[in-house]
Amino acid sequence: MVFDLDGTLVDTAPDLIAALNHSLEVLGRPVVEPMLVRSLAGHGARALLSAGLTLSGDAPEELITRAIPVFLEHYADNICTFSAPYPGLELALEELRIEGFRLAICTNKPEELANHLVEALGWAGMFDAIIGGDTLPVRKPDPRPLLTAITQAKGAKAIYVGDSAVDVETARAAAMPSIAVGFGFSDVCASQLGADLHIDHFDMLPSAVRSIIAPARSNAQRASFDLGPGQATVAV
């Protein structure tokens, strides 16, 4: 099981928007109402700063570039002040681990910040791999970060869980099923993202996973019955 981070495992919007408003204050611009930029919380510092500046005037590229270090420093120092896992997440992850799943993260968040957040949440050792947006020369929706997460976690087949169209596109490019969550940052309904399944609460995740893998197991079982005499059976 591979997961996106911001907007999927953790509601990081409060701390990301706090970093945005701190940056705007440093630049002498008015702060923004969180709900106006919440849907951009998973798009990175540049997108947030551009939106925040545009709400009160122009947003020249040089001003955004100057503000990014201010944003990142404040965010790194306050990465888990208000951020919290979505309800039901930790119980769902524990259930999946008991069933034998390896867990990994594939995010466009910088790897150092992703690890910092995971540690701040008390999740050290929970994930078998964490791939960030700067771990490789490419980012999602390129499938290579997702495939690297699976390899590092010593996995084979996988399911990707995310909250955005980019996550679904990444899974599709990697030729694997996806589950979209309906409580993340996307302003598009989860049912319209094109994922194989969507869930509205993490209580639904284990059963969603089982419904995806059950047909594959059933096909493997049928294949074992179809083999002729003297042939090896297919492992299920």
Secondary structure, 3 states (H helix, E strand, C coil): CEECCECCCEECHHHHHHHHHHHHHHCCCCCCCHHHHHHHCCCCHHHHHHHHHHCCCCCCHHHHHHHHHHHHHHHHHCCCCCCEECCCHHHHHHHHHHCCCCCEEECCCCHHHHHHHHHHCCCCCCCCEEECCCCCCCCCCCCHHHHHHHHHCCCCCCCEEECCHHHHHHHHHCCCCEEEECCCCCCCCHHHCCCCEEECCHHHHHHHHHHHHHHHHHHHHHHHHHCCCCCCCCCC
